[in-house]
Amino acid sequence: MQPLLLKIRKDKVFDANSSTWKVSSSLPIEYAVVERSGFFFQPDYDESIFGQKSDDGMTRRLIVIDHIVAKYFGDTIKSYFSRNDIHVEFLTLTADEELKVADTVFSVLNKIIDLKLQRRSEPIIAIGGGVLLDIVGLAASLYRRGTPYVRVPTTLVGLIDAGIGIKTGVNYDTHKNRIGTYYSPKSVLLDATFLSTLDERHLRNGMAEILKMALIKDADLFSLLEESAHQIVDDKLQSHPHSQAIMRHSIQSMLEELEKNLWEKDLERLVDFGHTFSPTIEMKALPELLHGEAVAIDMAICIIIAHGRKLLTNDEMDRIFQVYKALGLPIFHSSCEIKVLCDALDDATSHRDGLQRVPLPKGIGEGIFVHDISEQEIKDAVMVLKEKAL
Ligand SMILES: NC(=O)c1ccc[n+]([C@@H]2O[C@H](COP(=O)([O-])OP(=O)(O)OC[C@H]3O[C@@H](n4cnc5c(N)ncnc54)[C@H](O)[C@@H]3O)[C@@H](O)[C@H]2O)c1
């Protein structure tokens, strides 16, 4: 009689030499990031974004929406779905950094359970800023270990960053985004007309993430910012001749960086520029500093360090801080004590598997990683920034 083991070996799962079952699989990721202006004013339903309608004429969708977005755009969004014979249930959330916690995720899960959403054919639609998208993404990834969801970012941070990748998460204890998942959306709808109602501070906040991509990866984007920084905030990226190019450059650069390293196996990530000290600064200064503002301060520290290491010339540094000024971005905050910054660097180092892996700009539009930033360099940078901020 044939031994049973031979049969198992045929499946290539069992390795008789090491008496080990090896399981391996791969998870292809594919989602479309669709740019459409004034989308909800269009007449026709787009199945490629919001999923197929059901044959029985009873199509429904759960829309989790930011409370301010609901105020400005709720009726337009409702009527888009109702004229396409889709019943929508709205769950309106107040989503700010302090409510970015597990309990808010549970409130979304409760709604999903109440509605008995179909786990494959009724994608959840998340419409809001980065906080709401992170919360709903986490709920969608947890519900039955994964139910489809669509992201519709409505802030600048959402449109060029939080809305287009696959990370979800919430804050835990005093730790920023400490719990979360990698879970790709079914699709992403980018409609920059949402920015028309965004307040100026949140607009500037998003500009920090755009400046990040310009400094570390995209010199052309930096030139566009240099030429228009004074006007684009007032214009809310609606009609300035550079608006579309700035958005497209930012999204393209971001997606290039994310796509090659979606699961963050490689811990040297250019998009981490501005994200070494900022998670700690942001949580310490809550609710005073917004995410992008903390990122701007972190980048400012790194720019001074890069200048000290001759990675940036005087002229490049001056040009960068002129754009900071034109965009109205902060370079310093009182929470930036040396101990706080050193602890932040230690924390980042432990997240990056024991090496600092701090991205620094090398010239404008390129970056390198360093692993040896010293306390003295941080002290020197803080001194320079304190003076500049006066
Ligand atoms: N998952 C990721 O990859 C990723 C990437 C970057 C940032 N983030 C997260 O994103 C969050 C920041 O996102 P954010 O800057 O969008 O902040 P946010 O989500 O807190 O939104 C900012 C404010 O804008 C309001 N708002 C939203 N859309 C509006 C509109 N169209 N008009 C008027 N008001 C509007 C909201 O009610 C809120 O008060 C942080 O928690 C950060 O960790 C996540």
The ligand as a Gaussian input file, in Angstrom:
#p B3LYP/6-31G(d) Opt

LIG

0 1
 N       -4.274000      56.042000       6.223000
 C       -3.301000      56.791000       5.776000
 O       -2.489000      56.362000       4.969000
 C       -3.170000      58.203000       6.257000
 C       -2.297000      59.071000       5.606000
 C       -2.233000      60.403000       6.035000
 C       -3.004000      60.833000       7.090000
 N       -3.829000      59.935000       7.715000
 C       -4.665000      60.374000       8.830000
 O       -5.551000      61.385000       8.377000
 C       -5.917000      62.179000       9.486000
 C       -5.960000      63.624000       9.085000
 O       -6.924000      63.767000       8.080000
 P       -7.555000      65.183000       7.707000
 O       -6.489000      66.189000       7.664000
 O       -8.385000      64.943000       6.525000
 O       -8.410000      65.576000       8.991000
 P       -9.909000      65.243000       9.436000
 O      -10.345000      63.959000       8.896000
 O       -9.910000      65.437000      10.914000
 O      -10.753000      66.391000       8.765000
 C      -10.503000      67.719000       9.101000
 C      -11.757000      68.516000       9.354000
 O      -12.365000      68.835000       8.124000
 C      -13.768000      68.591000       8.157000
 N      -14.114000      68.329000       6.776000
 C      -13.900000      67.208000       6.050000
 N      -14.220000      67.423000       4.776000
 C      -14.666000      68.692000       4.667000
 C      -15.137000      69.496000       3.595000
 N      -15.159000      69.048000       2.338000
 N      -15.546000      70.766000       3.875000
 C      -15.487000      71.265000       5.130000
 N      -15.023000      70.556000       6.177000
 C      -14.609000      69.277000       5.952000
 C      -13.912000      67.473000       9.153000
 O      -15.172000      67.492000       9.759000
 C      -12.832000      67.799000      10.161000
 O      -13.322000      68.714000      11.109000
 C       -4.924000      61.879000      10.596000
 O       -5.567000      61.152000      11.605000
 C       -3.874000      61.028000       9.921000
 O       -3.325000      60.068000      10.792000
 C       -3.935000      58.666000       7.314000

